């Protein structure tokens, strides 16, 4: 995710949760930097969907772990499943 996309998503959170950023400018920048340090490796579209879902369903501002876009689980081949001890069909 690029910086512009990160800022868009953080602004979305701020608009939905007006107290997301502290009143202190230094602390607000620290919070934005912390979120950005995690978000840079995330998928933008999935993270945006997760934030929208959170806004619709949760009264309180999200934590980083609540909006992280999980990586897709790799589906193992039948051969690999057998090597690991069983087939899940």
Secondary structure, DSSP 8 states (H G I E B T S, - for coil): --HHHHHHHHHHHHHHSTTSS-SSHHHHHHHHHHHHHHHTTS-HHHHHHHHHHHHHH-SS---HHHH----------HHHHHHTT----
